Amino acid sequence: MSSEGLQQRGADTDLGGTMRLGAYEAKLGANSHVSSVYGGATTISERHRHRYEVNSAYRDALEQGGLVFSGMSPDGLLPEIVERPDHPWFIGVQFHPELKSRPFDPHPLFASFIAAAVQQARLV
């Protein structure tokens, strides 16, 4: 790993074979916006398909800048969801909510985003 935290593929690493694929659980912060989006749930299961993770070495700096890590892997090591409580709707996720969304049964994150956009439009 370099001094910036960037991992480089080498002959003795498995960096190319680290696909995170399938359903993984996340524990939600009790008073988080995302917990309310999921109806007060404290644990969710969502589908992943990626090779990237948030570098936890930057967590303190990101939190000092106002980002809240509101969803974490069950072991508390991997950030799954971030949000900004000072914003009308700012939620970033590591998973793919579109994989569980249907035209007449939208994923809770999509429904919440649309509701926030409608509310914000009424304020303008």
Steps between C-alpha positions, in 0.01 A plus 500: 500500500632845412526790743169638365319175582473391137541126456698385199465161333807286541599139435445415868156668540141406417395857417353393165284230660334699775155542348236555769193339349160418646304594809676642804361632826547849636427635847329839496551783746192522723438873448616517140300629205554170321353305792180702465502437123502125577207539742710505818700189414831445675629233258450472125622268226592646161662372181856589404706473184830684530868482584530828687471587867530825692846533653430520874825690551309808382195449723597759765570767238172428320303513825666829594377631164140411589457156347326244723573129459143385560525141374788263570575134437406274794863492617512882494794513258346582162291812438182414308305828526592864555278803540506872568247601766533868400363427151135435397594159354863394472547124524781308335503121492754234416236260364262501202142588605384482137543122514209475747277769348195444278282753310208469743708397801794743516791447734457706821797721409345597165158567652661711774708696248193583289302603811787729609520652151126571498524656848798712398317616183212625716745717694621680189 
